[in-house]
Amino acid sequence: MSRRRVTLADLAEAAGVSRTTASLVMTGRGRELRISHDVEQRVLRAADELGYRPNAVSVGLRTGTTRTIGFVSDTVATSHLAGDMIKGALEAARERGVMLFIGESEGDPELERGLLHAMQDRQVDGIILAAMFTRTIKVPKDIGPAVLLNALPRPASGLPSIVPDEIEAGRSAARVLLDAGHHDEVYVIGAGPTLQDVPADSVAAVERLIGIRETGLKIAGARVCPDWQPEHGLAATRALLADHRPRALICLNDRVAIGAYQALGEAGLSVPGDVSVVSFDDHPIASWMWPKLTTVALPHYELGRKAVEVLFAQMAGEVEPGQVFRVPMPVRHRESVAARA
């Protein structure tokens, strides 16, 4: 038989105070209402001895909050690549004494709608709506207090967005090559050369290209990959090598770079001796490739933390409608870039 829950009345009796006094102490308002230090300590000791925990439902009814937030994603929760996004959100929520409810829609709009309704039925204080890869999404109606994580609204909405700083990441990748003396014969694998030559719905492709171009790095040409997977990187690099001899490649993600490495090896070219390679994402495979891949990391953990911080700031009225928060993407310098002679 389960043990009976310790009530506020039990705590008040054990501490020898009124229920009102016990409640004020346990909600942190004792000093504010001039309850003495001795009485406060007596209540806290009794709470510790009895194992008293405030009833979350009752607290919610009094305060109008449930100390819960919802996290609804497409495939983030089961993706190894973005697992740190969940971890960052969980830790930021825990630091605020808040519980995080997590649901995954698997990209199904109906399932997403059902998850959002389930969160709202449980009266969560706010919702984080997350995407696996940075893209534009249609914001559901009547979502309530919410932020978009790794996504931008289509059309524009009043919800804030938290996204990686892909434009600065493009600049960073280009600077790695410029600093190594690569000023020409640089090709892009994955998208380009124009901002229209990108995979469908890829915000990252557009913004990374913008950043690369802003540095003044001369792009000799590019090959588009319909999907950023190794087989497409292999095919695109093979096609490039049939007509050109690059001195450096910017691959628009690490999976594309895997294919590029293979194509370069087939052509008898070494990395970085013949061709330097820089990429994006910092997928775990990047540090296992040989030579290890220099890449600009997606800050999954920081994105998750930032989403919780912005959600609370929004609920406090401290965020401008539609504000976009860009989280820095650090460069992971490894062995795939060599100084040009």
C-alpha positions in Angstrom: 0.0 0.0 0.0 1.4 3.4 -1.0 2.4 5.9 1.7 -0.1 8.8 2.2 1.2 12.1 0.7 2.3 14.6 3.4 -0.1 17.6 3.3 0.4 21.2 4.1 -1.7 20.6 7.2 0.7 17.9 8.3 3.6 20.2 7.8 2.0 23.1 9.8 1.1 20.8 12.7 4.7 19.4 12.8 6.2 22.8 12.8 3.7 24.3 15.2 2.6 27.0 12.9 -0.6 27.9 10.9 -1.2 26.6 7.5 -0.8 30.1 6.1 2.6 30.5 7.7 3.7 27.1 6.4 2.5 28.0 2.9 4.3 31.3 2.9 7.6 29.8 3.9 7.4 27.0 1.3 6.6 29.4 -1.5 9.5 31.7 -0.5 7.4 34.6 0.7 8.3 34.2 4.4 10.8 37.1 4.6 8.6 39.3 2.5 5.8 39.0 5.0 8.1 39.3 8.0 8.0 35.7 9.3 10.9 35.3 11.7 14.1 33.4 10.7 13.5 30.9 13.6 10.0 30.1 12.4 11.1 29.8 8.8 13.9 27.4 9.8 11.5 25.3 11.9 9.1 24.9 8.9 11.9 24.0 6.6 13.3 21.4 9.0 9.9 19.9 9.4 9.4 19.8 5.6 12.8 18.0 5.3 12.0 15.5 8.0 8.5 14.7 6.7 9.5 14.7 3.0 7.0 17.3 2.2 6.6 18.4 -1.4 4.2 21.1 -2.6 1.2 19.8 -4.6 2.0 21.0 -8.1 -1.7 21.0 -9.1 -2.7 23.2 -6.2 0.2 25.6 -6.8 -0.8 25.8 -10.4 -4.3 26.7 -9.5 -3.1 29.5 -7.2 -0.4 30.9 -9.6 -2.0 30.2 -13.0 1.1 28.3 -14.1 1.9 24.6 -14.2 5.7 24.8 -14.3 5.7 22.7 -17.4 6.6 23.4 -21.0 6.1 21.3 -24.1 8.8 20.4 -26.7 7.3 19.2 -30.0 9.7 18.3 -32.8 9.7 16.5 -36.1 12.6 14.1 -35.7 14.9 15.8 -33.2 14.1 13.5 -30.2 15.3 10.3 -32.0 18.1 11.8 -34.0 21.6 11.1 -32.7 22.9 14.2 -34.5 20.6 16.6 -32.6 20.3 14.7 -29.2 22.2 17.6 -27.5 19.3 19.9 -28.5 17.0 18.0 -26.2 19.7 17.9 -23.5 20.2 21.6 -23.6 16.5 22.3 -23.3 16.1 19.8 -20.4 18.9 21.2 -18.4 17.7 24.8 -18.9 14.2 23.8 -17.8 15.5 21.9 -14.8 17.5 24.9 -13.6 14.2 26.8 -13.6 12.3 24.1 -11.7 10.3 23.3 -14.8 9.3 19.9 -16.3 9.7 19.4 -20.1 7.2 17.3 -21.9 8.7 15.9 -25.2 6.7 14.7 -28.2 7.8 13.8 -31.8 5.6 14.2 -34.9 7.8 12.3 -37.4 7.0 15.1 -39.8 3.2 14.2 -39.8 1.1 17.5 -39.6 -1.8 15.6 -38.1 0.3 14.0 -35.4 1.9 17.4 -34.7 -1.5 19.0 -34.3 -2.5 16.2 -31.9 0.7 16.6 -29.8 0.2 20.4 -29.6 -3.4 19.9 -28.5 -2.3 17.3 -25.9 0.2 19.8 -24.5 -2.4 22.5 -24.4 -4.9 20.2 -22.7 -2.2 19.7 -20.0 -2.0 23.5 -19.7 1.7 23.8 -20.3 3.0 27.3 -19.8 4.6 27.4 -23.2 5.7 25.4 -26.2 9.0 24.9 -28.1 8.3 23.9 -31.7 11.5 22.3 -33.1 12.8 21.1 -36.5 15.6 18.7 -37.2 17.2 20.9 -39.9 16.9 24.6 -40.2 13.9 25.4 -42.5 10.8 27.5 -42.8 7.6 26.1 -41.3 3.9 27.0 -41.2 3.1 28.0 -37.6 -0.1 26.3 -36.3 -3.0 28.5 -35.3 -3.7 29.2 -31.6 -0.4 27.7 -30.4 -0.2 30.1 -27.5 3.1 31.2 -25.9 5.7 29.5 -28.1 9.1 29.8 -29.7 10.4 28.2 -32.9 13.6 26.2 -32.6 15.8 25.7 -35.6 13.0 27.1 -37.8 11.7 30.3 -39.2 8.0 31.0 -39.7 6.3 31.0 -43.2 4.6 33.4 -43.5 6.0 35.8 -40.8 4.5 35.5 -37.4 4.9 37.1 -34.0 6.7 34.1 -32.6 10.5 34.4 -31.8 12.9 32.0 -33.6 16.1 30.5 -32.4 18.4 29.4 -35.2 22.1 28.7 -35.8 24.0 31.7 -37.2 24.4 30.1 -40.6 25.5 33.4 -42.3 28.4 33.8 -40.0 29.1 30.1 -40.3 29.5 30.7 -44.1 31.9 33.5 -43.4 33.9 31.4 -40.9 34.3 28.5 -43.4 35.5 30.9 -46.1 37.9 32.6 -43.7 39.5 29.3 -42.9 40.4 28.9 -46.6 41.4 32.6 -47.0 43.7 32.4 -44.0 45.3 29.4 -45.6 46.0 31.3 -48.8 43.2 29.9 -50.9 41.9 32.8 -52.9 40.9 31.0 -56.1 40.1 27.6 -57.5 37.6 27.1 -54.6 34.4 25.1 -55.4 31.3 24.5 -53.4 29.7 21.1 -53.2 26.1 20.9 -52.1 24.6 24.1 -53.5 25.3 27.2 -55.6 26.8 29.1 -57.2 23.6 31.3 -57.0 21.2 31.5 -54.1 18.6 29.9 -56.3 20.7 26.7 -56.8 19.8 25.1 -53.5 17.9 22.0 -52.2 14.3 22.6 -51.6 13.4 24.4 -48.3 17.1 24.6 -47.2 17.6 27.8 -45.2 21.1 26.6 -44.3 22.1 26.4 -47.9 21.0 29.9 -48.7 22.5 31.5 -45.6 25.8 29.6 -45.8 26.2 30.7 -49.4 25.4 34.3 -48.4 28.1 34.2 -45.7 30.7 32.6 -48.1 30.1 35.3 -50.7 30.2 38.2 -48.2 33.9 37.5 -47.4 34.9 38.2 -51.0 36.2 34.6 -51.5 36.2 33.9 -55.2 34.0 30.9 -55.9 35.1 29.2 -59.1 32.0 27.1 -59.4 29.6 24.8 -57.5 27.7 21.6 -57.8 24.2 21.2 -56.3 23.3 18.0 -54.4 19.5 17.2 -54.2 20.0 15.8 -50.7 23.1 16.3 -48.5 24.0 12.7 -48.2 27.4 10.9 -49.0 26.3 9.4 -52.3 25.3 12.8 -53.6 28.5 14.4 -52.5 30.4 11.6 -54.3 28.4 12.1 -57.5 28.8 15.9 -57.4 32.5 15.8 -56.8 33.1 13.2 -59.5 31.2 15.5 -61.9 33.3 18.5 -60.8 36.6 16.6 -61.2 35.7 15.5 -64.8 36.1 19.2 -65.9 38.1 21.0 -63.1 41.0 20.6 -60.8 40.0 22.4 -57.5 42.5 23.5 -54.9 39.9 23.7 -52.2 36.3 22.5 -51.6 33.6 23.9 -49.3 31.2 21.0 -48.6 27.9 22.2 -47.3 27.7 19.5 -44.7 29.8 16.7 -43.3 27.9 13.9 -45.1 28.5 15.6 -48.4 32.2 15.8 -47.4 32.4 12.0 -46.9 31.4 11.6 -50.6 33.8 14.3 -51.7 36.7 12.5 -49.9 35.9 9.3 -51.7 35.8 11.0 -55.1 39.1 12.8 -54.5 40.7 9.5 -53.5 39.4 7.8 -56.6 41.0 10.6 -58.7 44.4 10.1 -56.9 44.1 13.4 -55.0 45.0 13.7 -51.4 43.4 15.8 -48.6 44.8 18.3 -47.8 48.0 17.9 -49.9 46.2 18.4 -53.2 42.8 19.7 -52.1 41.8 21.4 -48.9 38.3 20.6 -47.6 36.1 22.5 -45.1 32.6 21.6 -44.1 29.7 22.3 -41.8 27.8 20.6 -38.9 30.5 18.7 -36.9 28.7 15.4 -37.3 30.5 12.8 -35.1 31.9 11.2 -38.3 34.0 14.4 -38.9 36.5 13.5 -36.3 36.7 9.9 -37.5 37.4 10.8 -41.2 41.0 10.6 -42.4 42.4 13.2 -42.3 40.0 14.6 -39.7 37.6 17.1 -41.2 37.7 20.9 -40.4 34.1 21.9 -40.0 31.8 24.6 -38.6 29.8 23.1 -35.8 26.0 23.2 -35.3 25.5 24.2 -31.6 22.7 21.8 -30.8 23.1 22.0 -27.0 23.2 25.8 -27.0 20.2 26.0 -29.3 18.1 23.9 -26.9 19.2 26.0 -23.9 18.5 29.3 -25.8 15.0 28.1 -26.7 14.0 27.7 -23.1 15.6 31.0 -22.1 13.8 32.9 -24.9 10.4 31.1 -24.1 10.6 32.4 -20.5 11.7 35.9 -21.7 8.8 35.9 -24.1 6.3 35.0 -21.4 7.7 37.8 -19.3 7.1 40.3 -22.2 10.8 40.8 -22.7 11.0 39.7 -26.4 10.1 41.7 -29.5 7.4 40.0 -31.7 9.1 37.9 -34.4 12.6 38.4 -33.0 15.2 36.1 -34.4 18.0 34.8 -32.1 21.1 33.5 -33.9 23.3 31.1 -32.0 27.1 31.2 -32.9 28.6 28.2 -34.8 32.2 27.5 -33.8 34.9 26.3 -36.1 36.4 22.9 -35.4 39.9 23.2 -36.8 41.3 19.7 -37.8 43.6 18.4 -40.5 41.7 18.8 -43.8 43.0 22.3 -44.7 46.6 23.1 -45.6 48.3 26.4 -46.4 48.6 27.0 -50.1 52.2 27.2 -51.3 
